[in-house]
């Protein structure tokens, strides 16, 4: 069904509802990646504990992330510290670029649509799910079964890569064209994307962070992590449609302005507190490994 292709948008946003691994990736991207230095297990466990993540879950998240090739551990005495692998740095760098640039592009639109025709038999449910998930993350919507659309024709290479990797390139077809005289373009958009639910999600984000004034390094680090963690989901939920296709007073615009303003405002204090915490851990480790220890 066409509706099944829509991204799932839930109004539950609290970090405590999120997996420890997802939160760990936010911390790694926001604090570990910029410094380029190893970080102790205890530091990561303590930061995740600020969000209600138990130590066992934090350690499991570290182990899973390492098993996926994004982190590598090093034992120093009785303690362990973690470094990003080259693939891990690339992954987080690409993610950071997408997160921090998202919501800044308000360019004009020439009215051209990219249409992708590709269908998968009901019997191949796993393949259908993979196709739906990957195209949705790439910003495509499905107004009717077997038809995927994007208001950004430059995504054709990305779509081509997806169908090729899934072995569907022989069945797929694509077109770039303007909407015709038959039917209603706005109705097509509403069938392809659930903009009402997405708008509610943006409103939740605005409500959560408007008027928030963290005091002290620890509070700022906590708020900055929450801010980035909540925002990093929107690039996978929002197809970034041209303004003329969006509802009036689209809340995504206000949410983007809020995110970018607060991220710039909070970042220096959050980074200073992270440096303080990690430097204290480093000092503690040196004292523990001294001859007297």
C-alpha positions as CSV (number, residue, x, y, z in Angstrom):
1,X,0.0,0.0,0.0
2,X,1.1,3.6,-0.6
3,X,0.7,4.6,3.0
4,X,3.1,1.9,4.1
5,X,5.9,3.7,2.4
6,X,5.6,6.8,4.6
7,X,8.3,7.3,7.3
8,X,7.1,6.4,10.7
9,X,6.8,9.5,12.8
10,X,6.2,9.1,16.5
11,X,5.5,11.8,19.0
12,X,7.7,10.1,21.6
13,X,10.9,12.0,21.7
14,X,12.6,11.5,25.1
15,X,16.1,10.2,24.9
16,X,15.2,7.6,27.5
17,X,13.1,5.9,24.8
18,X,16.0,5.7,22.5
19,X,18.5,2.8,22.3
20,X,21.8,3.3,24.2
21,X,23.7,2.7,21.0
22,X,21.9,5.5,19.2
23,X,22.7,7.9,22.0
24,X,26.3,6.7,22.1
25,X,26.6,7.6,18.4
26,X,25.3,11.1,19.1
27,X,28.0,11.5,21.8
28,X,30.7,10.1,19.6
29,X,29.8,12.4,16.7
30,X,29.4,15.6,18.8
31,X,32.3,15.3,21.3
32,X,34.7,12.4,20.4
33,X,35.0,13.1,16.7
34,X,36.0,16.8,16.9
35,X,38.8,16.1,19.5
36,X,40.3,13.1,17.7
37,X,41.4,11.6,21.0
38,X,40.7,8.2,22.7
39,X,38.0,8.3,25.5
40,X,37.7,6.1,28.5
41,X,34.9,3.7,29.1
42,X,34.1,5.4,32.3
43,X,33.6,8.7,30.6
44,X,31.2,7.3,28.1
45,X,29.3,5.3,30.7
46,X,29.0,8.5,32.9
47,X,27.7,10.6,30.1
48,X,25.1,8.0,29.0
49,X,24.0,7.7,32.6
50,X,22.9,11.4,32.5
51,X,20.1,10.1,30.2
52,X,19.1,7.2,32.3
53,X,21.2,4.6,30.5
54,X,22.4,1.9,32.9
55,X,26.0,0.9,32.9
56,X,25.4,-2.6,31.5
57,X,23.4,-1.1,28.6
58,X,26.2,1.4,28.0
59,X,28.9,-1.2,27.9
60,X,26.8,-3.4,25.6
61,X,26.3,-0.4,23.2
62,X,30.1,0.1,23.2
63,X,30.6,-3.6,22.4
64,X,28.1,-3.6,19.6
65,X,29.5,-0.4,18.1
66,X,33.0,-1.9,18.1
67,X,31.7,-5.2,16.6
68,X,30.3,-3.1,13.7
69,X,33.7,-1.7,13.1
70,X,33.2,1.9,14.2
71,X,35.2,1.8,17.4
72,X,38.4,0.0,18.6
73,X,39.4,-0.6,22.2
74,X,42.8,-0.3,23.9
75,X,43.5,-1.7,27.3
76,X,45.7,0.5,29.6
77,X,46.3,-1.2,32.9
78,X,43.0,-2.3,34.2
79,X,41.0,0.2,32.2
80,X,39.9,0.5,28.5
81,X,39.7,3.4,26.2
82,X,38.1,3.7,22.8
83,X,39.1,5.3,19.5
84,X,37.1,5.8,16.3
85,X,38.3,3.6,13.5
86,X,38.8,5.3,10.0
87,X,35.4,3.9,8.9
88,X,33.9,5.3,12.1
89,X,35.3,8.7,11.5
90,X,34.0,8.7,8.0
91,X,30.6,7.6,9.1
92,X,30.3,10.3,11.8
93,X,31.8,13.0,9.6
94,X,29.2,12.3,6.9
95,X,26.5,12.2,9.5
96,X,27.7,15.5,11.1
97,X,27.7,17.2,7.7
98,X,24.1,16.1,7.1
99,X,22.9,17.0,10.5
100,X,24.5,20.5,10.7
101,X,23.5,21.4,7.1
102,X,20.0,20.1,7.3
103,X,17.3,22.9,7.3
104,X,19.7,25.5,5.8
105,X,18.8,25.0,2.1
106,X,15.9,27.1,1.1
107,X,16.7,27.4,-2.6
108,X,14.2,27.7,-5.4
109,X,12.6,24.8,-7.2
110,X,12.1,24.5,-11.0
111,X,9.0,22.2,-10.7
112,X,10.8,19.1,-11.9
113,X,10.1,15.7,-10.2
114,X,12.1,12.5,-10.2
115,X,9.8,9.5,-10.6
116,X,11.1,6.0,-10.0
117,X,9.0,3.0,-11.0
118,X,10.0,-0.2,-9.2
119,X,7.8,-2.9,-7.7
120,X,8.7,-6.0,-5.6
121,X,6.4,-9.0,-5.3
122,X,4.5,-9.5,-2.0
123,X,6.3,-12.8,-1.5
124,X,9.7,-10.9,-1.1
125,X,8.8,-9.0,2.0
126,X,12.4,-8.5,3.2
127,X,13.3,-7.0,-0.1
128,X,10.2,-4.8,-0.1
129,X,11.1,-3.6,3.3
130,X,14.7,-2.8,2.4
131,X,13.6,-0.9,-0.7
132,X,11.0,1.1,1.2
133,X,13.4,1.9,4.1
134,X,16.3,3.0,1.9
135,X,14.2,5.1,-0.5
136,X,12.3,6.7,2.4
137,X,15.6,7.7,4.0
138,X,16.7,9.1,0.7
139,X,13.7,11.5,0.8
140,X,11.4,9.6,-1.6
141,X,7.7,9.2,-1.0
142,X,5.3,6.7,-2.6
143,X,1.9,8.1,-3.7
144,X,0.8,4.8,-5.1
145,X,2.2,1.2,-5.0
146,X,5.3,0.8,-7.2
147,X,5.8,4.6,-7.7
148,X,8.3,6.7,-5.8
149,X,8.8,10.4,-6.2
150,X,11.3,13.1,-5.2
151,X,11.2,16.8,-5.7
152,X,15.0,16.6,-6.1
153,X,16.1,15.1,-9.4
154,X,19.7,15.1,-8.3
155,X,18.9,12.1,-6.2
156,X,18.7,10.0,-9.3
157,X,22.2,8.6,-8.7
158,X,21.4,7.7,-5.2
159,X,18.2,5.9,-6.3
160,X,20.1,4.1,-9.0
161,X,22.6,2.9,-6.4
162,X,19.8,1.6,-4.2
163,X,18.0,-0.4,-6.8
164,X,21.3,-1.8,-8.1
165,X,22.5,-2.9,-4.7
166,X,19.1,-4.6,-4.2
167,X,19.2,-6.3,-7.6
168,X,16.2,-4.4,-8.9
169,X,17.8,-2.3,-11.6
170,X,16.4,-4.4,-14.4
171,X,12.9,-3.9,-13.3
172,X,13.2,-0.2,-12.4
173,X,12.5,2.9,-14.6
174,X,13.0,6.6,-13.9
175,X,11.6,9.8,-15.4
176,X,12.3,13.5,-14.7
177,X,9.4,15.7,-15.6
178,X,7.0,18.4,-14.4
179,X,3.6,17.5,-13.0
180,X,1.0,17.4,-15.8
181,X,-2.6,18.8,-16.0
182,X,-4.3,15.7,-14.8
183,X,-4.9,15.3,-11.1
184,X,-3.7,17.5,-8.2
185,X,-0.1,18.0,-7.3
186,X,-0.9,18.8,-3.6
187,X,-3.0,15.6,-3.3
188,X,-0.1,13.6,-4.7
189,X,2.2,15.1,-2.1
190,X,-0.2,14.3,0.8
191,X,-0.5,10.7,-0.3
192,X,3.3,10.3,-0.6
193,X,4.3,12.0,2.8
194,X,2.5,12.4,6.1
195,X,3.3,16.1,6.5
196,X,0.8,16.5,9.3
197,X,2.6,14.0,11.6
198,X,6.0,15.4,10.6
199,X,4.8,18.9,11.4
200,X,3.7,17.7,14.9
201,X,7.1,16.2,15.4
202,X,8.7,19.6,14.6
203,X,6.3,21.3,17.0
204,X,7.3,18.9,19.7
205,X,11.0,19.8,19.1
206,X,10.2,23.5,19.3
207,X,8.2,23.0,22.5
208,X,11.0,21.0,24.1
209,X,13.9,23.4,23.4
210,X,12.2,26.8,23.3
211,X,13.0,28.7,26.5
212,X,15.6,26.1,27.7
213,X,18.5,27.8,29.5
214,X,21.0,25.3,30.8
215,X,23.2,26.5,33.6
216,X,26.7,25.1,34.1
217,X,28.9,22.9,32.0
218,X,27.2,19.6,32.9
219,X,23.7,21.0,32.1
220,X,24.9,22.5,28.8
221,X,26.5,19.2,27.7
222,X,23.3,17.4,28.6
223,X,21.2,19.9,26.7
224,X,23.5,20.0,23.7
225,X,23.5,16.2,23.4
226,X,19.7,16.1,23.6
227,X,19.4,18.9,21.0
228,X,21.6,17.1,18.5
229,X,20.1,13.7,19.3
230,X,16.6,14.9,18.5
231,X,17.6,16.8,15.5
232,X,19.6,14.0,13.9
233,X,16.4,12.1,13.2
234,X,14.8,14.8,11.0
235,X,17.0,14.3,7.9
236,X,15.6,10.7,7.7
237,X,12.0,11.9,8.3
238,X,11.8,15.1,6.3
239,X,11.9,14.9,2.5
240,X,12.8,18.6,2.3
241,X,10.1,19.5,-0.1
242,X,10.2,22.9,-1.8
243,X,8.4,25.6,0.1
244,X,5.5,25.8,-2.4
245,X,4.6,22.2,-1.6
246,X,4.6,22.6,2.1
247,X,1.7,23.7,4.4
248,X,1.5,27.4,5.3
249,X,3.7,28.5,8.2
250,X,5.6,25.2,8.1
251,X,7.0,24.4,11.5
252,X,10.1,22.8,10.1
253,X,11.5,26.3,9.2
254,X,11.1,27.5,12.8
255,X,12.5,24.2,14.2
256,X,15.6,24.5,11.9
257,X,16.2,28.1,13.0
258,X,16.0,27.1,16.7
259,X,18.3,24.1,16.3
260,X,21.1,26.1,14.5
261,X,20.9,29.0,16.9
262,X,21.0,26.8,20.0
263,X,23.7,24.6,18.7
264,X,26.0,27.6,18.0
265,X,25.1,29.1,21.4
266,X,25.6,26.0,23.5
267,X,28.5,24.4,21.7
268,X,31.5,26.2,23.3
269,X,30.4,25.5,26.9
270,X,29.5,21.9,26.1
271,X,32.8,21.3,24.4
272,X,34.7,22.9,27.4
273,X,32.9,20.6,29.8
274,X,33.7,17.6,27.7
275,X,37.3,18.6,27.6
276,X,37.3,19.1,31.4
277,X,35.7,15.7,32.1
278,X,38.1,13.8,29.7
279,X,41.2,15.6,31.0
280,X,40.2,14.7,34.6
281,X,39.9,11.1,33.5
282,X,43.3,11.3,31.9
283,X,44.9,12.7,35.1
284,X,43.2,10.0,37.1
285,X,44.6,7.3,34.8
286,X,48.1,8.7,35.1
287,X,48.0,8.6,38.9
288,X,46.7,5.0,38.9
289,X,49.5,3.8,36.6
290,X,52.2,5.6,38.6
291,X,54.7,3.4,40.6
292,X,52.9,4.4,43.8
293,X,49.6,3.0,42.4
